[in-house]
């Protein structure tokens, strides 16, 4: 039996946090850093005068109280009837009235906008062209978004082959971008690692879900999905240490999975290069990188133009038993807008209409 396994950072299917559409990299990074700071300070048991000043400053900076704003990137969702975090005084100044986390009900979140419809359709084109039997999806909204995308975009709109099985568990990312799975084979179980912790803090920025997929012959396939800590914002040393901790934990999860089945895949956006320390932990565990297979002759990267190993951040990594069954490996890049490097789909005409700035990596195995 031939099976195609793929991973694709889709950068959401229908709706995406508004801040990600900001073209200025420094502005986008600053907004995300401010949001992370806000979420962190809001979790304090007691709000000091400094905490209140910091919270109010961020809320005012991003027009958070203006519910009619079409540009604000952040909102505070206060549960109806619950105790409140702040009030707006005459003149527009914000006063933090809650004494701490236990004294108000709600949370901060990033405002979402609908994606460009052309981009949604181009995401469908990538997925339809890859036509994987099992597809790990990185940066997707929720399980129902997977279902609707399969039914309405792949099926109704494009007339492409749909996915009868999908699965997603909400992870730790406060931006609401999660790791899911499309499958044409039954998903028989799932294990989540959102609560795995080190020194009292969650190891995974999102999760490392383990999806058990039933293949013919009764031999299960385990897919370990990942989206490691980004290099995009935060202190580089802190981010690097986070990725190292995540890789070490994935190594342990992988080794435990091997005791259940010899067919294990570690996949996703690992946000680091093959020569990095985090990837070293995984390769040392015996995992084989799909793009090292002799059948692959394309560009070395998976992100952007993909012309450099510095742009290789998406991975399919196979256990030894699966590696010997790999027949072919490829990257579908036509959903990316890179006019000076390669030809995109005709419907991809700009960054606004591209499916994602990641290619979809896939491998064919004869199992």
Buried (B, 14 or more C-beta within 10 A) or exposed (E): EEBBBBBBBBBBBBBBBBBBBBEEEEEBBBBBBBBBBBBEBBEEEEBEEEBBEBBBBBBBBBBBBEEEEEEBBBBBEBEEEEBBBBEBEEEEEBEBBBEBBEBBBBBBBBBBBEBBEBBBBBBBBBBBBBBBBBBBBBBBBBBEBBBBBBEBBBBEEBEBEBBEBBBBBBBBBBBBBBBBBBBBBEBEEBBBBBEBEEEEEBBBBBBBBBBBBBBEEEEBBBBBBBBBBBEEBBEEEEBBBBBBBBBBBBBEBBEEBBEEBBBBBBBBBBBBBBEBEBBBBBBEBBBBBBBEBEEBEBBBBBBBBBEEEEBBBBBBBBBEBBBEBBEBBBBBBBBBBBEEBBEBBEBBBEBEBBBBBBBBBBBBBEB
